[in-house]
Amino acid sequence: MISKPKSIVIVGSAHPLRGGLANYNERLARAYQEQGNEVKIFTFSLQYPNFLFPGKTQYSDESKPDDLDIEVSLNSVNPISWIALGRKIKKIAPDLLIIKFWIPFMGPCLGTVARIAKRNRKTKVITIIDNIIPHEKRLGDRILANYFVGGVDGFISMSQSVLDDLKTFDQKKPKIFTPHPVYDNFGQPVDKLFALRKLELNPQHKYILFFGFIRDYKGLDLLLRAMADQRIKDLDLKLIIAGEFYTDAKPYYEIIEKYQLENQLVLATDFIPDSKVGDYFNAVDMVVQPYKEATQSGVTQIAYHFEKPMLVTNVGGLPEIVPHLKTGYVVDVDPMKIADAIMDFYDNNRELEMIENCRQEKTKYSWETMLSKIEEVSNGVKK
């Protein structure tokens, strides 16, 4: 528990924007509100210029949440809006300004807001960092990220690897690692058959899930090659691919055609709205994240909420969250190793045991813990 009610401002993605960042900030706001705090979110009027956004749309078609105070006001490429929002937050003078940081492109915008806001000598600026060095690197990343780091008072990292990266930018300010909390905002675990009926899928088959935006570093190509293993073909197993392509889809369809995987796949390659997320997780036996590189992932924390075993690769912070042969598998970045783990899961009937382990393990990843870690970092900030 935090010590006493506070005034909290969160700057970052939120409705009408869609996706994991918006989900995180909104869930964080609710966690603070549940403890009696006053919370306001300032989100983007423009998050990415269209030429930088790989998907079909940045915006949600779902209703604005009634329980959150969200103001659309920040343009990521307009310095006038950065200054205006910084001044507004400076005047509001919240106890905490919390900024979710995930890509160096946002460094100038969010770093400027932070610098101006804390000139009131009251507000402490804490950032929750997904990545400080991005998966898909661009020229100037380090300069932009360093500017952001300079405007922040304290840091929360959700993986040890990001905390290690962060220490190459700053050695003095308070910083701590605490895992991504469970995403419990997509509905509740329900019977698998009920979810399969909602998705109009044949319950006679077995199903595993690849979920989320499809980017090259997430290794869907490795999983497709694993699905081509003759042992997998003999399982009557189908892979649900649920998520929008954020990269060229052609190479993936070439793999599908080469290995004649069409009948082994359920392709739901559009954006999955929040209201449908639970259906996909509830319908499957296991969630597979065959990433080629990673820091942490919200997908594992959705899987934990729905008490689904996971198969992850041994990269970044994923092994920190998924104990091998307890709540799932940690394997090398290799199609054969992925196929071996899938076969072990079914050959040895691991599902029920792993579900029970997930039920116990997920208690470690509460939003109350996240808030207490933010409080700990905030208490270490000298104003």
C-alpha positions in Angstrom: 0.0 0.0 0.0 1.1 3.6 -0.7 1.5 5.7 2.5 -1.3 8.3 1.9 -3.5 9.5 -1.0 -1.6 11.4 -3.7 -2.2 13.4 -6.8 -1.0 11.4 -9.8 -0.6 12.5 -13.4 0.2 9.9 -16.1 1.5 11.0 -19.4 1.4 8.4 -22.3 -0.9 6.3 -24.5 -4.5 6.0 -23.5 -7.9 6.0 -25.1 -8.7 6.9 -27.9 -5.3 5.2 -28.7 -5.3 1.4 -28.7 -2.8 -1.3 -27.8 -0.7 -2.5 -24.9 0.7 0.8 -23.9 -2.8 2.3 -23.5 -4.0 -0.8 -21.6 -1.1 -0.5 -19.2 -1.5 3.2 -18.5 -5.3 2.8 -18.0 -4.8 -0.2 -15.7 -2.1 1.7 -13.7 -4.5 4.6 -13.3 -7.2 2.3 -11.9 -4.8 0.7 -9.5 -4.0 4.2 -8.1 -7.7 5.1 -8.0 -8.5 1.9 -6.1 -6.2 3.2 -3.3 -8.0 6.5 -3.1 -5.6 8.6 -5.2 -6.6 11.4 -7.6 -5.4 10.4 -11.1 -5.4 12.2 -14.5 -4.0 10.9 -17.8 -2.7 13.1 -20.5 -2.5 11.3 -23.8 -1.5 12.0 -27.4 -3.5 13.8 -30.0 -0.8 12.5 -32.3 1.4 9.6 -31.1 3.2 8.6 -34.3 3.3 10.3 -37.7 1.7 7.9 -40.2 5.1 7.1 -41.9 6.4 5.7 -38.6 3.3 3.7 -37.7 3.3 0.2 -39.3 -0.3 -0.8 -38.5 -3.7 0.1 -40.0 -4.8 2.6 -37.4 -3.6 3.9 -34.1 -7.1 4.4 -32.7 -9.6 2.3 -30.9 -13.2 1.9 -31.9 -14.3 1.0 -28.4 -16.0 3.5 -26.0 -14.0 5.8 -23.8 -13.7 4.4 -20.3 -16.2 6.2 -18.0 -14.1 5.7 -14.9 -10.9 7.5 -16.0 -10.0 11.2 -16.5 -8.3 11.2 -19.8 -7.3 14.4 -21.7 -6.1 14.4 -25.3 -3.4 17.1 -25.5 0.1 15.9 -26.5 1.5 15.9 -30.1 4.7 13.9 -30.2 6.2 16.1 -33.1 4.9 19.5 -32.0 7.2 21.2 -29.4 4.6 23.8 -28.7 2.3 21.1 -27.3 5.2 19.7 -25.2 5.8 23.1 -23.6 2.1 23.7 -23.1 1.6 20.3 -21.4 4.7 20.7 -19.3 3.5 24.1 -18.0 0.0 22.7 -17.3 1.3 19.9 -15.2 3.7 22.3 -13.5 0.7 24.3 -12.5 -1.4 21.3 -11.4 1.7 20.3 -9.2 0.9 16.6 -8.8 2.9 14.6 -6.3 3.9 12.2 -9.0 4.2 12.5 -12.8 4.5 8.9 -14.2 5.7 8.5 -17.8 5.7 5.2 -19.7 8.7 5.1 -22.0 9.2 2.6 -24.8 11.0 4.1 -27.7 13.7 6.8 -28.1 11.6 8.7 -30.7 9.5 9.9 -27.8 12.6 11.2 -25.9 12.4 14.8 -26.9 8.6 15.1 -26.4 8.4 13.3 -23.0 11.7 14.6 -21.8 10.6 18.2 -22.4 7.3 17.6 -20.6 9.2 16.1 -17.6 11.8 18.9 -17.4 9.1 21.7 -17.4 6.6 19.9 -15.1 9.1 19.4 -12.3 10.2 23.1 -12.1 7.5 23.5 -9.5 10.0 21.8 -7.1 7.2 19.5 -5.9 6.4 17.0 -8.6 8.6 13.9 -8.8 9.0 12.4 -12.3 9.1 8.6 -12.3 9.3 6.6 -15.6 8.3 3.0 -16.2 10.6 1.8 -18.9 9.7 -1.0 -21.4 12.9 -0.5 -23.4 15.7 2.1 -23.3 17.5 0.5 -26.2 14.8 -0.6 -28.8 14.5 -3.9 -30.5 14.4 -2.2 -33.9 17.3 0.2 -33.7 17.6 3.6 -35.6 20.3 6.2 -35.9 20.2 8.6 -33.0 18.4 6.3 -30.6 20.9 6.8 -27.8 21.0 10.6 -28.0 17.2 10.8 -27.9 16.9 8.3 -25.0 19.7 10.1 -23.1 17.7 13.3 -23.3 14.7 11.7 -21.8 16.7 10.1 -19.0 18.1 13.5 -18.0 14.6 14.8 -17.3 13.5 12.0 -15.0 14.0 11.6 -11.3 13.6 7.8 -10.9 13.2 4.7 -12.9 11.1 1.5 -12.8 12.3 -1.3 -15.1 10.2 -4.3 -15.8 13.1 -6.6 -16.7 16.6 -7.0 -15.4 18.1 -6.6 -18.9 16.5 -3.2 -19.3 17.8 -2.2 -15.8 21.3 -3.2 -16.9 20.9 -1.1 -20.1 19.6 1.8 -18.1 22.7 1.8 -15.9 24.8 2.7 -19.0 22.8 6.0 -19.2 22.6 6.9 -15.5 24.4 5.7 -12.4 23.0 8.0 -9.7 19.2 8.3 -9.8 17.1 5.7 -7.9 16.1 2.8 -10.1 14.6 -0.6 -9.5 13.5 -3.8 -11.3 10.0 -5.1 -10.7 8.1 -7.4 -13.1 5.2 -6.4 -15.3 1.9 -6.9 -13.3 -0.7 -9.3 -14.5 -3.2 -7.9 -17.0 -6.5 -8.6 -15.5 -8.6 -6.2 -17.5 -9.6 -8.5 -20.4 -12.3 -10.5 -18.7 -12.1 -13.6 -16.6 -11.0 -17.2 -17.2 -13.9 -19.2 -18.6 -14.4 -22.7 -19.9 -12.4 -23.5 -23.0 -15.3 -25.0 -24.9 -17.3 -21.8 -24.3 -14.5 -19.7 -25.7 -14.1 -22.0 -28.7 -17.8 -21.6 -29.5 -17.5 -17.8 -29.3 -14.7 -17.9 -31.8 -16.6 -20.5 -33.9 -13.7 -23.0 -33.7 -14.0 -26.8 -33.8 -13.5 -28.1 -30.2 -12.2 -31.4 -31.7 -8.8 -29.8 -32.3 -6.1 -28.8 -29.9 -5.1 -25.1 -30.1 -2.1 -23.0 -29.2 -1.8 -19.2 -29.5 0.6 -16.6 -30.9 -0.8 -13.3 -29.7 0.0 -9.6 -30.4 1.4 -7.3 -33.1 3.5 -9.3 -35.5 7.0 -7.9 -35.7 10.1 -9.7 -37.0 11.8 -9.9 -33.6 8.8 -11.8 -32.2 9.8 -15.0 -34.1 6.6 -16.1 -35.7 8.6 -17.5 -38.5 10.3 -19.9 -36.0 7.0 -21.0 -34.7 5.7 -21.6 -38.2 8.7 -23.8 -39.0 8.1 -25.7 -35.7 4.5 -26.3 -36.9 6.0 -28.0 -40.0 7.6 -30.7 -37.8 5.9 -34.0 -38.7 5.3 -34.8 -35.1 3.3 -31.6 -34.7 1.4 -32.3 -37.9 0.4 -35.7 -36.5 -1.0 -34.0 -33.3 -4.1 -32.5 -35.0 -2.9 -29.2 -33.5 -3.9 -25.8 -34.7 -2.0 -22.5 -34.2 -4.1 -19.4 -33.7 -2.2 -16.3 -34.9 -4.1 -13.4 -33.3 -2.6 -10.0 -34.1 -2.0 -7.4 -36.8 1.1 -7.5 -39.0 3.4 -4.7 -38.2 5.9 -5.9 -40.7 5.8 -7.3 -44.3 3.5 -10.3 -44.2 4.9 -11.8 -47.4 7.7 -13.8 -45.9 5.4 -15.4 -43.4 2.9 -16.5 -46.1 5.8 -17.9 -48.1 6.6 -20.2 -45.1 3.0 -21.2 -44.8 2.9 -22.1 -48.5 6.3 -23.8 -48.5 5.3 -26.2 -45.6 1.6 -26.5 -46.5 0.5 -25.2 -43.1 -2.8 -23.7 -44.2 -4.9 -26.3 -42.5 -2.9 -26.0 -39.3 -3.5 -22.3 -38.8 -6.3 -20.0 -37.6 -5.4 -16.6 -39.0 -6.9 -13.7 -37.1 -4.4 -11.2 -38.4 -6.3 -8.0 -37.7 -6.1 -5.9 -34.5 -7.8 -7.8 -31.7 -10.0 -5.4 -29.7 -9.9 -5.5 -25.9 -13.3 -7.1 -25.7 -12.1 -10.1 -27.7 -8.7 -10.7 -26.1 -10.1 -13.0 -23.4 -11.8 -15.3 -26.0 -8.4 -16.1 -27.6 -6.6 -16.8 -24.4 -9.5 -18.8 -22.9 -9.7 -21.0 -26.1 -6.2 -22.4 -26.1 -4.0 -24.9 -24.3 -0.8 -22.9 -24.3 0.5 -19.5 -25.3 3.8 -19.4 -27.4 6.2 -16.5 -27.5 9.1 -17.6 -29.8 10.9 -14.2 -29.6 14.3 -13.7 -31.1 15.0 -10.9 -28.6 12.9 -9.4 -25.8 13.0 -7.4 -22.6 9.6 -8.2 -21.0 6.2 -8.8 -22.5 2.6 -8.0 -21.5 1.5 -11.2 -23.3 3.0 -13.4 -20.6 1.0 -11.4 -18.0 -2.2 -11.8 -20.0 -1.5 -15.5 -20.1 -0.9 -15.6 -16.3 -4.3 -14.0 -15.7 -6.0 -16.6 -17.8 -3.9 -19.3 -16.2 -2.4 -20.5 -19.5 0.9 -22.4 -19.7 3.5 -20.6 -21.8 6.3 -21.5 -24.1 9.0 -18.7 -24.3 12.5 -18.5 -25.7 15.5 -17.9 -23.6 15.9 -14.2 -24.4 15.7 -11.0 -22.3 13.5 -11.0 -19.3 11.1 -13.8 -20.4 12.9 -16.6 -18.4 12.6 -14.4 -15.3 8.8 -14.7 -15.6 8.2 -18.3 -16.8 9.8 -20.9 -14.6 10.9 -23.8 -16.9 8.7 -26.9 -16.6 6.6 -25.2 -13.9 4.4 -22.6 -15.6 5.7 -23.5 -19.1 8.9 -23.9 -21.1 12.0 -21.8 -21.7 13.7 -23.0 -24.9 16.5 -22.0 -27.3 15.6 -19.7 -30.2 15.3 -22.7 -32.6 12.3 -24.2 -34.4 13.2 -27.8 -33.4 13.4 -26.8 -29.7 10.1 -25.1 -29.9 8.6 -28.3 -31.5 10.2 -30.5 -28.8 8.5 -28.4 -26.1 5.1 -28.6 -27.7 5.4 -32.3 -28.0 6.5 -32.7 -24.4 3.4 -30.6 -23.3 1.0 -32.9 -25.1 2.9 -36.3 -24.7 3.2 -35.8 -21.0 -0.2 -34.2 -20.3 1.4 -31.2 -18.6 -1.6 -28.8 -19.0 -3.4 -29.3 -15.7 -0.3 -29.2 -13.6 1.0 -26.1 -15.3 -2.4 -24.4 -15.0 -2.3 -24.9 -11.2 1.3 -23.6 -11.1 0.2 -20.5 -13.1 -2.6 -19.9 -10.6 0.0 -19.8 -7.8 2.7 -18.0 -9.7 0.6 -15.1 -10.8 0.0 -13.9 -7.3 3.6 -12.5 -7.4 2.6 -10.0 -10.1 0.1 -7.6 -8.5 -0.5 -4.0 -9.3 -0.2 -3.3 -5.6 3.4 -4.4 -5.8 4.0 -2.1 -8.8 2.6 0.8 -6.9 4.8 0.0 -3.8 7.9 -0.1 -6.0 7.0 3.3 -7.6 6.6 4.6 -4.0 10.0 3.2 -3.1 11.7 4.8 -6.0 9.9 8.1 -5.3 11.0 8.1 -1.7 14.6 7.9 -3.0 14.3 11.1 -5.1 15.8 14.2 -3.6 14.0 17.5 -4.4 
